[in-house]
Amino acid sequence: MARRELEIAIEAARAAGAVIREIYETPFTVRHKSHDNPVTEADLQANERIQRIIGKAFPGDGWLSEETRDDPSRLRRSRVWIVDPLDGTKEFVKHIPEFCVCIALVEDGDPVVGVSYDPIRDEVFAAERGGGLTVNGAPTRVSEQATLGSARVLASRSEDKRGEWEPYKLHMQVELTGSVAFKLALVAAGRADATFSLTPKNEWDICSGTILITEAGGRITDRDGTPFRFNQRDTRRSGLIASNGHLHQAIRELIARCST
C-alpha cells in the first residue's frame, strides 16, 4: 500500500487542476513543440506545481514528465513519478472539456499509484496497488459489457479524422473522445467499455490510466496483449488496448483481422 504517495499525488493533481481551470477561462497563448503538438502556459505551470509538491515530499524519487527535459538518471531509480500535467492539450485549446492531469508512481517498472484528475468536473480517479479504484472517494469498477457489438468504445478524434477508425465502426459503438488518459479513466470507471489506439503513445499518456484500469478490474496491454512496463529508456509504446477485460480478446482479434 502507498497511502501517503496517493494522498500527495491527489494534492498535486488538484493544485495543477486549479492552475489549468484558471488559464482555461482566460485568453492564453498557444505554441507548438512540433507539428500538431501544442503547448500552453497551463501545461507548463501545472507541471511546475506537480514537480514542486512531489519533489518536496519525495526528494529521492525519479521523475519523467512530458514537460520536463528527460534526465536519464531516472533509469537508475527504483521509484519514478511519471507525469503528464495536461493530457489533452488539443482539447484544452479548443475548449472541449475532455482533458486531465495524470500522475503515477512506478516501482521497478510497475505502477503502484495512479491519479487522473478532471479539473473541469472536479473528479479524481485514483488507485493504489491492491486498493481498487475510487472516483472522488467512491469505489468504482469497470463495466460488465461482454458483447463487442454493443460495446461503447472511445476513439481519438485525430485518429478518426485520419480514417483509422473506419474499419471498426461496423463492429462496435464508436464514440469520439479527447485525451488518451481521459479515455482510460472513463473505461476504468465503467462509463465506457473499451478504448484502443494503434498510434504510438508515451509513458506519461498511459501510466496513470494503467493502474486505474487494472485496479478497477479491467485489462490494458499493447496491441499484442503484452502488459506495459514503465520507466523504460524509450518512453514510446506502439499502441494500446484497454478494456473491461471481457472484451479484450475480441478487440485483439478484430484489430488483427482489420490490419491484414
N, C-alpha and C positions, 0 to 999 in steps of 0.2 A: 504494500500500500504506500501511496505517496501523497498523503493528505495535505501536508504543508505545500508541496510543489503544486498541487492542484489549486489550492487557495491563492497562491501567488500568481499562477497563470491566469486565473479568473480576474484577479485585481488588475493585472497588466492589460488584459484584453478589454476590460471596461474602461481603463484610462485611455487606451488607444481609441476605443469607440467614441469617447467623448470628444476627442480631437476631430475624428472623422465626421461626426454629426455637425460640429460647429462649422467646419470648412464646407460641408455639403450644402449648407444653407446660405453660403456667401459666394460671390464671384471668385473663381480661382483660375490659376494658370495651369495649362497642360503642356508638358514637354514629352518628348519621345526618346526612350533609351535606344530604341532600334525601330525598325518598321513594324507598325501595328502593336507597339509595346509602350503604352503611355505611362507616365508617372506624374504625380501631383504632390503638392505640399502635404496632403493628407497621408499619402504613403510614407513620406519621409518623417513627418512629425510623429506619426503613430509608431514607426519603427524606433525612434529615439525614446519615446515613452516606455515602450516594452523593454528595450535593452537596458534602460536605467533601472527599472524596477527589478527585473530578473537578475541583472548583474550585481545589484546591491544584496539581494537575498542569497544568491548562489555564485559567488565570485570565482569559484574554481571550475565551473562548468564551461563546456564549449558552446559555440554559437554559430548558427548558419541561418542567414536571412536573405530574402530576395533583395533587400535594400541596403545590405552591408557588404563591402568587399570581402570575398571569402578568405578566411585565414586557414591554411592547411593544417595548423596545429590542432584543429578540431578532430582530425583523424586519429590523434593520439589520446583523445579523451574518451572515457567510457560513458560519460553523461554529456549530452549535447542538446541544447534547445534549438528547435527548427521552427522558423517563424516566417509567416507572410503577413505583414502588418495590415495589408488591404488586398485581399484576393477578390478580384472582380473590378479592377480599376476602370475597365472599359464601361461597365455598367454604372459605376460611380460618376464618370464623366458625363454620361448620357442621362443621369438622374433616373436610372432604373434601380429600384431598391432591392438588388439581389447581389449583395457582396458581404464579406465578413472578415473579421480579424481571426487569424489562425496561429495558435501557439501549441507546440508539442515538445515534450521531453522524451528523448530516447536514451535507453541504457543498453550498451553493447548491441546497437542496431535495431532494437525493438522499442516501439512506443510504449511508454508507461503512463503518460499523462497527455491528454489532448483537450483543447478548448477551441471551439469555433463560436465567435460572438457576432450576432447580427445586431449592429448598433441602431438600425432604424426601428426594428420591432422590439429591441431590448430583450433578446433571447440568448441565453448562454447554453450552448450544447457542450456538455462536459463529461469526461470519462477518465477514470484511472484504472490501471490494470487490476482485474478481479473485482471491480466495484460497480460495473454496469454503467449505463448511460443515463444521465439526467438532463432535462431541459428546464432551466430555471428551478432546479432542485427536485423536480418530479421525475421518478423513474420512468423510462420510456424504452420501447423496443421497436425493432423492425416490423414490417407488415408480414402477413401470412399468405399473401398472394402467391399461388403456385402455378398459375397458368399464364404463359408468356403473352398470349393473345389479348388477355385482359389487363396486362400489367401497365402501369404508368411509369414510363422510362424517361428520365430527364436528359435532354440533349443540349449541346452547346450551340448558341446562335451562330457563331462564326463558322463552326463545322458544318452546320446546316446550310449556311449561305454558300459554302464551297461544294455543296451537293453530297457530302459524306454520309448523310443520314437517309438519303433516298432509298437505298436497298432495304432499309429496316422498317419503314413506315407501314408497310402492309402486315407486319408481324407483331406489332405492339402499339400501344398508345403513346406516341412521342410528344413530349411537352418541352418547348424551348425554355431554358432557364439559365441565368447567368452564374458565373463563378464556379469553378470546379469544387472548391471547398464548400460553398453554399449548397451545391447539389448533394455532396456527400452527407452533409448534416441533415438534409431533408430525408434522404434514404434511411439514415440511421434512426431518425425519429418516426419512421413509418408513414411519412407524408407522401412518399413516392416509393416505388418498389425496386428500382434499379437505376443505374446510370453507367455509361461506359464511354470510352474515348480511345481511338486508335492514334491520336496525335500525342507526341511526346509531352510529358509533364515533368516539372521539377519536384524535388522532395518537399519543398515548402508548400506546394499546391495541395499535397495529398497526405502529409504526415498526420496532422491532427485528425483529419477525416478517417484515417485508417483505424485508429483506436476507437473513435466514435462508432464506426460500423461494427467492428468485432465485438466490442463490449455490449452493443445493442442486440447481438445475436446474428448479425449478418456476416457477409464474406466479402473480402476485397483482395484482388490479385492483379498481376499483369495479364495481358491478353492470353498468355499460355497457361494460366492457372497457378503461377508461382507466387507465393506470398512476398511482400516487399520487405527489404532490409534497408535501413536508413543510415545516414552519416557515411555515405559512400564518397569516394573521390569524384566520380562523375555523378552529379546530382540529378541527371535526367533519366526518366523512365520512358519506355517506348509506348506506353498506354496503360489503361486500367479498365477493370470491370469491377463494379461494386453493386452488390445486390442484397436482398434479404436472405440469401442463402438458398432458398428454394428454386430460384430462377437461374442460378449461376451457370450450371452446366448447359442449360438450354441456350443461354446467351452465348456462351463459348462456341457451341456447335453452330449457331446461326452466323456468328462472325466468320467462322471457318468456311461455311458454305458461300457467304457473300464475298469473301476475299479471294475466291478461286476463279 
